[in-house]
Amino acid sequence: MNYFKLMASTVTTALLGIMSLNANNGITIEHLGTNNSLVKVDEKSNYILFPVEESIEDAKINLLLDGKLEKTFRVRLARNKVDYYVPFDISQYHDKNILFNVISNHNRTSVRESSEDACWKAMKLSDTFDTTNREKFRPLYHHTPLYGWMNDPNGMFYKDGVWHLYYQWNPYGSKWENLSWGHSTSTDLINWEHHKIALEPDGLGYIFSGSSVIDTDNTAGFGKDEVISFYTSADVSQIQSMAHSADNGENFTVYPGNPIITLDSEARDPNMFWHAESGKWVLLLAHALDHEMLIFTSPDLKNWTLESSFGKGEGAQNGVWECPDLLYLPVNGTDEHKWVLICNLNPGGVFGGSATQYFVGDFDGKTFTADKDANGKIPTKWMDHGKDHYATVSWHNAPDNRNVVIGWMSNWQYAAEVPTKQFRSANTLPRDISLIKADDGQYYIHTIPSPEMIALRDKKTVSAKSKSFGAKPHSFQLPASNDGVCEILLTVNSEKADSVLMTLSNAKGEKVDLIFDPAASTVSFDRTQSGLTDFNQDFATRTFAPTLRKNRVLSLRIFIDRSSIEVFDGEGNFVITNLVFPTEPYTTLSLSADGGKAQLESLEIYSIK
């Protein structure tokens, strides 16, 4: 594993000529034209650090070793200023002649003008790369990449006491590009250790989302307990490829017979599992533009048969379908189980942009059949009622028959514009899911924070109960430590009030309003005044969640991090996940009621370790 340590020193460079830069930092740069430059590494070092300016278009960089093309990647090389650096590991190439052929699109009128771009003076070698957090909005206890862009979680599995999380990663910038599989592991779902890139682009394209399984019976012939991963190879076309690992997912061997599945239309994000009843592997593939999921089976993970499809004309259809999952979930309080097909789509979410819908039904090993409602229609259901919950998939082989899922905590409407640069995006908290049967006779996903999240709690800073309140707000202080991150457990009884308002705020007047409307059986989340919102027109919004019950009592479990709030219903009936960017941490929780008195039955606030 490569560990990044504190950067030892900063080396300056000097431009010695228009056509050639012979710098003191062991780099020689030769400008061949307005859009083409050669960067030669003259000294041994662990990294070359590329300076990035986010507003600039990508430059294509070809790495040549002893004159032979090794790989191609893209970096937004700085033209006017340096926003941050990204490292490229050259430690493994010390015995080679290293040359980067940089092809930009800066529309310069002369070589002299092109040679004055900021990147040429700022580019440098270093034996270390500083990953010390420089972002005020980096979450304290949610998984994030050390640096760079992250979107979908994928390829997740549990083995030998370790949770493996892979994710779509751009290691060379904080916007979507160079899609690879990043890799992190945890023994407790809280503390994550970052590993080297697991899979990176090859001749078939970028490495898009997929899944992993443990081949306990050696059905594929690579070895007992081999980790088998499927992913989409994405270039002009999207095709499905396989890789396998004999060391628990640290290093992968790409299958030489790739691709495994090809279609003449866009399809991606293979998700597979073993179906014991039929004795076969099952694979779901998102037929993205056709708004359906394709279902394949295989005895050996290599030869696949298309069995059926599901989804055309059903559920939310106003976006591409992506990232499927199919789970066999218990119905709480019964001996019953039902199959749940998870379908992520973008756009077309209930509150705009990307979101996760699901269908409940039956599966016979070949065909998924969705349940219908009282009107004979297949209802559209949402896993989360915020704007920032997408690409939700489960861990394969989770212990104790648990069904544990995690999502990407952002929205495609503004993911590349949120006010961070060192990194972009975090994952949601891990969640355990099952099913409930509601009063309308329908089955709904029941969601709770994974039990491991209890270990986040530090000191109980507030404890209160049996307090009546009305129009005048009753306030409680949030913890001051760790930028105010905390967990809140709250139970209110609206009694005769029309609604209950729960407000998180700071001294600047930035706030989030949660409103419980017992008559409508809803909880709303208003972030229109939550802090920084003007970076995108779609960010300032209000979302709503149904409580799925007629009850004047509401219990909530609220997790506040530096740039997110996750609101879990105490009975597991709903979740609301939304990003927030307050310029100062929220310091106060205020309770008030409209149209009558309400009762605070209990309140506990915990600081986070």
C-alpha positions as CSV (number, residue, x, y, z in Angstrom):
1,M,0.0,0.0,0.0
2,N,1.2,3.6,-0.7
3,Y,0.9,5.9,2.2
4,F,1.0,9.7,1.6
5,K,2.9,11.7,4.2
6,L,3.4,15.4,4.9
7,M,5.1,17.1,1.9
8,A,8.8,17.7,2.8
9,S,9.5,20.8,0.8
10,T,8.4,23.0,-2.1
11,V,10.6,23.4,-5.1
12,T,10.4,26.4,-7.3
13,T,11.1,26.4,-11.0
14,A,12.3,29.0,-13.5
15,L,11.5,29.4,-17.1
16,L,14.7,29.4,-19.1
17,G,13.4,29.7,-22.6
18,I,10.3,29.5,-24.8
19,M,11.0,26.1,-26.2
20,S,12.7,24.5,-23.2
21,L,12.4,24.7,-19.4
22,N,15.5,23.1,-17.7
23,A,14.4,23.4,-14.1
24,N,16.2,22.9,-10.9
25,N,13.5,20.4,-9.8
26,G,14.5,17.6,-12.1
27,I,11.9,18.4,-14.8
28,T,12.7,19.4,-18.4
29,I,9.8,20.9,-20.5
30,E,9.9,21.4,-24.2
31,H,7.1,23.2,-26.0
32,L,6.5,21.8,-29.5
33,G,3.6,24.0,-30.3
34,T,0.7,26.0,-28.9
35,N,-1.1,22.8,-27.7
36,N,1.7,20.3,-27.3
37,S,4.5,20.0,-24.7
38,L,6.9,17.3,-23.6
39,V,7.6,16.9,-19.9
40,K,10.7,14.8,-19.1
41,V,11.5,13.6,-15.6
42,D,15.3,13.8,-15.1
43,E,15.6,12.8,-11.4
44,K,14.3,10.0,-9.3
45,S,11.3,10.8,-7.1
46,N,8.1,9.3,-5.9
47,Y,5.7,11.7,-7.4
48,I,5.3,14.3,-10.1
49,L,2.8,16.9,-8.8
50,F,0.5,18.3,-11.5
51,P,-1.0,21.8,-10.7
52,V,-4.7,22.0,-11.4
53,E,-7.0,24.9,-12.2
54,E,-10.6,23.6,-12.1
55,S,-12.1,26.0,-14.6
56,I,-9.7,25.0,-17.3
57,E,-10.6,22.2,-19.8
58,D,-8.7,18.9,-19.5
59,A,-5.4,18.3,-21.1
60,K,-4.7,14.8,-22.3
61,I,-1.4,13.3,-21.0
62,N,0.3,10.3,-22.5
63,L,2.9,8.6,-20.3
64,L,5.7,7.1,-22.3
65,L,8.2,4.7,-20.7
66,D,11.4,4.1,-22.8
67,G,9.4,5.5,-25.7
68,K,6.4,3.1,-25.3
69,L,2.9,4.3,-24.3
70,E,2.1,3.2,-20.7
71,K,-1.2,5.0,-20.0
72,T,-3.3,8.0,-20.9
73,F,-5.1,10.2,-18.4
74,R,-6.5,13.8,-18.2
75,V,-5.6,16.7,-15.9
76,R,-7.0,20.3,-15.9
77,L,-3.5,21.8,-16.0
78,A,-3.4,25.3,-14.6
79,R,-3.3,28.1,-17.0
80,N,-3.8,31.2,-14.8
81,K,-3.6,30.0,-11.2
82,V,-3.1,26.8,-9.2
83,D,-6.1,25.6,-7.2
84,Y,-4.4,22.5,-5.9
85,Y,-2.0,19.7,-6.8
86,V,-2.7,16.1,-7.7
87,P,0.1,13.4,-7.5
88,F,1.1,11.0,-10.2
89,D,3.1,8.0,-8.8
90,I,6.4,7.5,-10.7
91,S,8.2,5.5,-8.0
92,Q,7.7,2.3,-9.9
93,Y,9.4,3.7,-13.0
94,H,12.9,4.6,-11.7
95,D,14.5,2.3,-14.2
96,K,12.7,3.8,-17.1
97,N,13.0,7.0,-19.2
98,I,9.9,8.9,-18.2
99,L,8.2,11.2,-20.7
100,F,4.8,12.9,-20.5
101,N,3.3,14.0,-23.8
102,V,0.9,16.8,-22.9
103,I,-1.8,17.7,-25.4
104,S,-3.9,20.7,-24.3
105,N,-6.6,22.8,-25.9
106,H,-5.8,26.2,-24.6
107,N,-6.3,28.0,-27.9
108,R,-3.0,29.9,-27.6
109,T,-1.9,32.0,-30.5
110,S,1.9,31.3,-30.1
111,V,4.3,29.0,-28.4
112,R,5.6,31.9,-26.3
113,E,2.0,32.5,-25.0
114,S,1.5,28.8,-24.3
115,S,4.8,28.5,-22.4
116,E,3.6,31.2,-20.0
117,D,0.8,29.0,-18.6
118,A,1.0,28.6,-14.8
119,C,1.3,24.9,-14.9
120,W,4.9,24.8,-16.3
121,K,6.4,26.8,-13.5
122,A,4.3,25.1,-10.8
123,M,4.9,21.5,-11.9
124,K,7.4,19.7,-9.5
125,L,8.7,16.5,-8.1
126,S,8.3,15.3,-4.6
127,D,8.9,12.2,-2.5
128,T,5.7,12.9,-0.5
129,F,2.2,14.3,-1.1
130,D,0.4,16.3,1.6
131,T,-3.1,15.0,2.2
132,T,-3.7,17.0,5.4
133,N,-7.3,18.2,5.2
134,R,-7.5,21.8,3.9
135,E,-11.3,21.8,3.5
136,K,-13.6,23.3,6.1
137,F,-16.5,21.2,4.7
138,R,-14.7,17.8,4.7
139,P,-16.9,15.5,6.8
140,L,-15.5,14.3,10.1
141,Y,-17.0,10.8,10.2
142,H,-18.3,10.0,6.7
143,H,-16.1,8.2,4.2
144,T,-14.4,10.5,1.7
145,P,-11.4,10.0,-0.7
146,L,-8.1,11.4,0.4
147,Y,-8.3,13.7,-2.6
148,G,-9.9,13.9,-6.0
149,W,-13.4,13.2,-7.3
150,M,-15.6,10.4,-6.0
151,N,-19.1,9.2,-7.1
152,D,-20.8,5.8,-7.0
153,P,-19.8,3.2,-4.4
154,N,-19.3,-0.2,-6.0
155,G,-17.8,-3.6,-5.7
156,M,-18.4,-3.8,-2.0
157,F,-17.9,-7.1,0.0
158,Y,-17.3,-8.3,3.5
159,K,-14.6,-10.9,4.2
160,D,-12.6,-12.0,7.2
161,G,-13.9,-9.2,9.4
162,V,-13.1,-6.4,6.9
163,W,-15.6,-4.2,5.0
164,H,-14.3,-3.5,1.5
165,L,-15.6,-0.3,-0.2
166,Y,-14.7,0.5,-3.8
167,Y,-15.8,3.7,-5.4
168,Q,-15.7,5.7,-8.7
169,W,-12.6,7.8,-8.4
170,N,-10.6,10.4,-10.3
171,P,-7.2,10.5,-8.7
172,Y,-6.1,13.4,-11.0
173,G,-8.7,16.0,-10.2
174,S,-11.9,16.9,-8.3
175,K,-14.2,16.7,-11.2
176,W,-15.5,13.6,-13.2
177,E,-12.7,12.1,-15.3
178,N,-10.2,9.2,-15.4
179,L,-12.8,6.9,-13.7
180,S,-11.0,4.1,-11.7
181,W,-11.9,2.0,-8.7
182,G,-10.6,3.6,-5.5
183,H,-10.4,1.2,-2.5
184,S,-11.0,1.7,1.2
185,T,-11.4,-0.8,4.0
186,S,-12.8,-0.8,7.5
187,T,-13.3,-3.1,10.4
188,D,-16.0,-1.0,12.0
189,L,-17.7,0.9,9.2
190,I,-16.5,4.2,10.8
191,N,-12.7,4.3,10.4
192,W,-11.5,3.9,6.9
193,E,-8.1,3.0,5.6
194,H,-7.2,4.1,2.0
195,H,-5.5,1.7,-0.4
196,K,-3.9,2.0,-3.8
197,I,-6.1,2.1,-6.9
198,A,-7.7,-1.2,-7.4
199,L,-8.7,-1.0,-11.1
200,E,-7.7,1.7,-13.5
201,P,-8.6,2.5,-17.2
202,D,-7.3,0.1,-19.8
203,G,-7.8,-0.4,-23.6
204,L,-11.5,-1.0,-23.1
205,G,-12.2,2.3,-21.4
206,Y,-12.8,3.8,-18.0
207,I,-13.8,1.6,-15.1
208,F,-17.4,2.3,-14.3
209,S,-19.5,0.8,-11.5
210,G,-20.0,-2.8,-10.7
211,S,-20.0,-5.4,-8.0
212,S,-18.0,-8.1,-6.3
213,V,-18.7,-11.6,-5.0
214,I,-16.7,-14.2,-3.1
215,D,-16.6,-17.4,-5.2
216,T,-16.7,-19.9,-2.3
217,D,-17.2,-22.9,-4.5
218,N,-14.7,-21.9,-7.2
219,T,-17.4,-21.9,-9.9
220,A,-15.3,-19.6,-12.1
221,G,-12.1,-21.7,-11.8
222,F,-9.8,-19.0,-10.4
223,G,-9.6,-20.6,-7.0
224,K,-11.7,-21.1,-3.9
225,D,-12.8,-17.9,-2.1
226,E,-11.5,-15.8,-5.0
227,V,-12.9,-12.3,-5.1
228,I,-14.6,-11.8,-8.5
229,S,-15.5,-8.3,-9.6
230,F,-17.6,-7.2,-12.6
231,Y,-17.6,-3.6,-13.9
232,T,-18.5,-1.6,-17.0
233,S,-15.7,-0.8,-19.4
234,A,-16.8,2.5,-20.8
235,D,-15.4,4.1,-23.9
236,V,-17.4,4.8,-27.1
237,S,-19.5,1.8,-26.0
238,Q,-20.3,0.3,-22.6
239,I,-19.4,-3.4,-22.2
240,Q,-19.0,-5.6,-19.1
241,S,-15.7,-6.9,-17.9
242,M,-14.3,-9.1,-15.1
243,A,-11.3,-9.1,-12.8
244,H,-10.4,-11.4,-9.9
245,S,-8.3,-11.2,-6.8
246,A,-6.6,-13.8,-4.7
247,D,-5.6,-11.4,-1.9
248,N,-8.9,-10.1,-0.7
249,G,-9.3,-7.4,-3.2
250,E,-6.0,-5.6,-2.8
251,N,-4.7,-6.6,-6.2
252,F,-6.7,-7.6,-9.2
253,T,-6.0,-9.7,-12.3
254,V,-8.0,-8.4,-15.3
255,Y,-9.6,-11.4,-17.1
256,P,-7.9,-11.8,-20.5
257,G,-11.1,-12.9,-22.1
258,N,-12.8,-9.5,-21.5
259,P,-15.4,-8.3,-22.3
260,I,-17.8,-10.8,-20.7
261,I,-21.1,-9.3,-21.9
262,T,-21.7,-7.0,-24.9
263,L,-24.8,-5.4,-26.2
264,D,-25.6,-3.1,-29.1
265,S,-27.0,-0.5,-26.7
266,E,-25.9,1.4,-23.6
267,A,-25.8,-0.9,-20.5
268,R,-23.8,-0.6,-17.3
269,D,-23.3,-1.2,-13.6
270,P,-23.4,-5.1,-13.4
271,N,-24.6,-6.3,-10.0
272,M,-24.4,-10.0,-9.2
273,F,-25.3,-12.5,-6.5
274,W,-25.6,-16.3,-5.9
275,H,-29.2,-17.5,-6.1
276,A,-29.2,-20.7,-4.1
277,E,-32.7,-22.0,-5.1
278,S,-31.7,-22.1,-8.8
279,G,-28.0,-22.9,-8.2
280,K,-26.9,-20.1,-10.5
281,W,-25.3,-16.7,-10.4
282,V,-27.7,-13.8,-11.2
283,L,-26.6,-10.6,-12.7
284,L,-28.6,-7.4,-13.1
285,L,-27.5,-4.9,-15.7
286,A,-29.0,-1.4,-16.1
287,H,-30.3,-0.9,-19.7
288,A,-29.8,2.8,-19.1
289,L,-31.5,4.5,-22.0
290,D,-34.3,1.9,-22.2
291,H,-35.2,2.5,-18.5
292,E,-35.1,-1.1,-17.6
293,M,-33.0,-3.8,-15.8
294,L,-31.8,-6.8,-17.6
295,I,-31.5,-10.1,-15.7
296,F,-28.8,-12.7,-16.7
297,T,-27.9,-16.0,-15.2
298,S,-24.7,-18.1,-15.2
299,P,-23.3,-21.3,-13.7
300,D,-19.6,-20.1,-13.8
301,L,-19.5,-16.2,-13.9
302,K,-18.2,-16.4,-17.4
303,N,-21.0,-17.6,-19.6
304,W,-24.2,-15.5,-19.2
305,T,-27.7,-16.0,-20.5
306,L,-30.2,-13.2,-20.8
307,E,-33.4,-14.4,-19.0
308,S,-35.7,-11.4,-18.7
309,S,-36.1,-7.7,-18.3
310,F,-38.0,-5.4,-15.9
311,G,-39.0,-1.8,-15.8
312,K,-40.1,-0.5,-19.1
313,G,-42.9,2.0,-18.4
314,E,-42.7,1.4,-14.6
315,G,-41.7,3.7,-11.8
316,A,-39.8,6.9,-12.5
317,Q,-38.8,7.1,-16.1
318,N,-37.5,10.6,-16.6
319,G,-33.8,9.7,-16.5
320,V,-31.4,6.9,-17.2
321,W,-31.6,3.8,-15.0
322,E,-28.3,3.0,-13.2
323,C,-26.8,1.0,-10.4
324,P,-29.2,-1.9,-9.8
325,D,-29.3,-4.2,-6.8
326,L,-31.7,-7.1,-6.0
327,L,-32.0,-8.1,-2.3
328,Y,-34.1,-10.7,-0.4
329,L,-35.3,-8.8,2.7
330,P,-37.2,-9.9,5.8
331,V,-40.5,-8.3,6.7
332,N,-40.1,-7.0,10.3
333,G,-42.2,-8.8,12.8
334,T,-43.1,-11.7,10.5
335,D,-41.6,-14.8,8.9
336,E,-42.1,-13.3,5.5
337,H,-39.4,-12.2,3.0
338,K,-39.8,-10.2,-0.2
339,W,-37.5,-9.3,-3.0
340,V,-36.5,-5.7,-3.5
341,L,-35.1,-4.3,-6.7
342,I,-33.2,-1.1,-6.2
343,C,-33.0,1.2,-9.2
344,N,-31.0,4.5,-9.2
345,L,-31.9,7.0,-11.8
346,N,-30.7,10.4,-13.1
347,P,-32.4,12.8,-13.6
348,G,-36.0,12.2,-12.6
349,G,-35.6,12.1,-8.8
350,V,-38.6,13.0,-6.7
351,F,-37.0,16.4,-5.8
352,G,-35.0,16.8,-9.0
353,G,-31.7,15.3,-10.3
354,S,-30.5,11.9,-9.1
355,A,-32.3,9.6,-6.6
356,T,-32.9,6.0,-5.7
357,Q,-36.2,4.3,-6.3
358,Y,-37.1,0.7,-5.5
359,F,-39.7,-2.0,-6.3
360,V,-41.0,-4.7,-4.0
361,G,-42.0,-8.1,-5.5
362,D,-41.0,-11.7,-6.2
363,F,-38.1,-13.3,-8.0
364,D,-37.9,-16.9,-9.3
365,G,-34.3,-16.9,-10.3
366,K,-35.0,-15.6,-13.8
367,T,-37.8,-13.0,-13.6
368,F,-38.6,-10.2,-11.2
369,T,-42.4,-9.5,-10.8
370,A,-43.3,-6.3,-8.9
371,D,-46.2,-6.0,-6.5
372,K,-49.1,-3.8,-7.5
373,D,-51.1,-1.4,-5.3
374,A,-54.9,-1.3,-4.8
375,N,-55.3,0.4,-8.1
376,G,-53.5,-2.4,-10.0
377,K,-50.4,-0.2,-10.6
378,I,-46.8,-0.7,-9.7
379,P,-46.1,2.2,-7.2
380,T,-43.0,4.4,-7.3
381,K,-41.1,4.3,-4.0
382,W,-38.1,6.2,-2.8
383,M,-35.3,5.0,-0.5
384,D,-34.4,8.5,0.7
385,H,-36.4,11.7,0.6
386,G,-33.5,14.1,0.4
387,K,-31.7,15.3,-2.6
388,D,-28.3,13.8,-1.8
389,H,-28.6,10.0,-1.8
390,Y,-27.7,8.2,-5.0
391,A,-26.1,5.0,-6.4
392,T,-27.2,3.0,-3.3
393,V,-26.0,-0.6,-3.3
394,S,-25.3,-3.3,-0.8
395,W,-22.3,-5.2,0.6
396,H,-22.0,-8.7,-0.6
397,N,-21.6,-11.3,2.2
398,A,-22.5,-8.9,5.1
399,P,-22.3,-10.8,8.5
400,D,-25.3,-12.1,10.4
401,N,-27.5,-12.1,7.3
402,R,-27.5,-8.3,7.5
403,N,-28.4,-6.2,4.4
404,V,-26.1,-3.2,4.6
405,V,-26.2,-0.4,2.0
406,I,-24.3,2.8,1.4
407,G,-24.9,5.6,-1.1
408,W,-23.1,8.5,-2.8
409,M,-24.0,11.7,-0.8
410,S,-24.5,14.2,-3.6
411,N,-26.6,15.0,-6.6
412,W,-25.6,15.1,-10.3
413,Q,-27.3,18.5,-10.6
414,Y,-24.4,20.2,-8.6
415,A,-21.9,17.5,-7.5
416,A,-19.0,19.2,-9.5
417,E,-19.9,22.7,-8.1
418,V,-20.1,22.1,-4.3
419,P,-17.7,24.5,-2.4
420,T,-14.8,22.0,-2.0
421,K,-11.7,21.5,-4.2
422,Q,-9.3,19.1,-2.4
423,F,-11.9,16.4,-2.7
424,R,-15.5,16.1,-4.0
425,S,-18.2,14.0,-2.4
426,A,-18.7,11.7,0.5
427,N,-20.6,8.6,1.2
428,T,-23.8,8.4,3.3
429,L,-23.6,6.6,6.6
430,P,-23.9,2.8,6.2
431,R,-27.5,1.7,6.7
432,D,-29.2,-1.6,7.6
433,I,-32.4,-2.2,5.7
434,S,-35.3,-4.6,5.9
435,L,-39.1,-4.3,5.1
436,I,-42.2,-3.2,6.9
437,K,-45.8,-3.6,5.9
438,A,-47.7,-0.3,6.2
439,D,-51.4,0.5,6.8
440,D,-52.0,0.7,3.1
441,G,-51.0,-2.9,2.7
442,Q,-47.8,-2.0,0.8
443,Y,-44.3,-3.0,1.7
444,Y,-41.7,-0.3,2.3
445,I,-38.0,-0.3,3.0
446,H,-37.2,0.1,6.7
447,T,-33.9,1.9,7.2
448,I,-31.8,2.4,10.4
449,P,-28.2,3.7,10.8
450,S,-26.0,0.6,11.0
451,P,-25.5,-0.4,14.6
452,E,-21.8,0.4,14.4
453,M,-22.7,4.1,14.3
454,I,-23.4,4.0,18.1
455,A,-19.6,4.0,18.6
456,L,-19.5,7.5,17.2
457,R,-21.0,8.9,20.3
458,D,-18.7,10.8,22.7
459,K,-20.2,12.9,25.5
460,K,-23.9,13.5,26.1
461,T,-24.1,17.3,26.1
462,V,-27.9,17.7,26.4
463,S,-30.5,15.6,28.1
464,A,-34.1,16.9,28.5
465,K,-37.6,15.5,28.6
466,S,-41.2,16.5,29.5
467,K,-41.1,20.1,28.3
468,S,-44.1,21.9,26.8
469,F,-43.5,24.5,24.1
470,G,-45.6,26.7,21.8
471,A,-45.0,29.6,19.4
472,K,-42.1,30.9,21.5
473,P,-38.9,28.8,20.5
474,H,-37.3,26.6,23.2
475,S,-33.6,26.4,22.5
476,F,-30.7,24.0,23.2
477,Q,-27.0,24.4,22.5
478,L,-25.3,22.0,20.2
479,P,-21.7,20.8,21.0
480,A,-19.0,23.2,20.2
481,S,-16.2,20.6,19.7
482,N,-15.3,19.2,16.3
483,D,-17.1,22.0,14.4
484,G,-20.4,21.2,16.0
485,V,-20.8,17.7,14.5
486,C,-23.2,15.7,16.7
487,E,-26.0,13.2,16.9
488,I,-29.5,14.2,18.1
489,L,-32.2,11.9,19.4
490,L,-35.5,13.7,19.6
491,T,-39.1,12.7,20.3
492,V,-41.9,15.3,20.1
493,N,-45.6,15.0,20.5
494,S,-47.5,17.6,18.5
495,E,-50.5,17.1,20.8
496,K,-52.9,19.8,19.7
497,A,-50.4,21.8,17.6
498,D,-50.9,22.0,13.8
499,S,-47.1,21.5,13.2
500,V,-43.8,21.3,15.0
501,L,-40.8,23.3,13.8
502,M,-37.3,22.1,14.6
503,T,-34.6,24.6,13.6
504,L,-30.8,24.1,13.4
505,S,-29.1,27.5,13.2
506,N,-26.0,29.6,13.8
507,A,-25.2,33.2,14.8
508,K,-25.2,34.3,11.2
509,G,-28.9,33.4,10.8
510,E,-28.1,30.4,8.6
511,K,-30.6,27.6,9.4
512,V,-32.2,24.4,8.5
513,D,-35.9,24.0,9.2
514,L,-37.5,20.6,9.9
515,I,-41.3,20.7,10.0
516,F,-43.5,17.9,11.3
517,D,-47.0,18.0,9.9
518,P,-49.1,15.3,11.7
519,A,-52.2,15.9,9.6
520,A,-50.3,15.4,6.4
521,S,-48.1,12.7,8.0
522,T,-45.0,14.4,6.6
523,V,-41.6,15.8,7.7
524,S,-40.1,18.5,5.6
525,F,-36.4,19.6,5.3
526,D,-35.8,23.2,4.2
527,R,-32.2,24.2,3.4
528,T,-33.0,27.3,1.4
529,Q,-31.2,29.4,4.1
530,S,-28.7,26.7,5.3
531,G,-25.5,28.6,4.3
532,L,-23.8,28.6,1.0
533,T,-26.5,27.8,-1.6
534,D,-25.8,30.1,-4.6
535,F,-23.2,27.8,-6.3
536,N,-26.0,26.1,-8.2
537,Q,-29.6,27.1,-8.8
538,D,-30.9,23.7,-7.9
539,F,-29.3,23.5,-4.4
540,A,-31.6,25.7,-2.3
541,T,-34.7,23.5,-1.9
542,R,-37.2,21.9,0.4
543,T,-37.8,18.2,0.5
544,F,-40.6,16.1,2.1
545,A,-40.8,12.6,3.6
546,P,-44.0,10.6,4.3
547,T,-44.0,9.2,7.9
548,L,-46.2,6.2,6.7
549,R,-48.4,6.4,9.8
550,K,-51.1,8.6,11.4
551,N,-49.4,9.6,14.6
552,R,-48.9,12.8,16.5
553,V,-45.6,11.5,18.0
554,L,-42.4,11.8,16.0
555,S,-39.0,10.3,16.9
556,L,-35.9,11.3,15.0
557,R,-32.3,10.4,14.9
558,I,-30.3,13.2,13.3
559,F,-26.6,13.0,12.3
560,I,-24.9,16.4,11.7
561,D,-21.5,16.5,10.0
562,R,-19.6,19.4,8.6
563,S,-21.5,19.5,5.3
564,S,-24.4,17.1,5.7
565,I,-27.5,16.2,7.7
566,E,-29.1,12.8,7.7
567,V,-32.5,12.6,9.4
568,F,-33.6,9.0,10.3
569,D,-37.1,8.3,11.4
570,G,-37.0,6.7,14.8
571,E,-39.2,3.9,13.6
572,G,-37.2,3.4,10.4
573,N,-40.0,4.5,8.0
574,F,-38.0,7.2,6.2
575,V,-34.7,9.0,5.8
576,I,-33.9,12.5,4.5
577,T,-30.3,13.1,3.4
578,N,-29.2,16.6,2.4
579,L,-25.9,18.4,2.0
580,V,-25.5,21.8,3.8
581,F,-22.7,24.3,3.7
582,P,-23.0,26.7,6.7
583,T,-20.3,29.3,6.8
584,E,-20.1,28.6,10.6
585,P,-21.3,25.5,12.3
586,Y,-24.8,25.3,13.6
587,T,-24.9,26.0,17.3
588,T,-28.5,25.9,18.3
589,L,-31.5,23.6,18.1
590,S,-34.8,25.4,18.6
591,L,-38.3,23.9,19.0
592,S,-41.5,25.7,18.4
593,A,-45.1,24.8,17.6
594,D,-47.8,26.4,15.4
595,G,-51.5,26.4,16.2
596,G,-51.2,25.1,19.8
597,K,-48.9,23.5,22.3
598,A,-46.6,20.6,21.7
599,Q,-44.5,18.4,24.1
600,L,-40.8,17.5,24.0
601,E,-40.9,14.0,25.3
602,S,-37.2,13.4,25.2
603,L,-34.0,14.9,23.8
604,E,-30.4,13.7,23.8
605,I,-27.5,15.3,22.0
606,Y,-24.1,13.6,21.7
607,S,-20.9,15.1,20.5
608,I,-18.9,12.9,18.1
609,K,-15.5,11.5,18.8
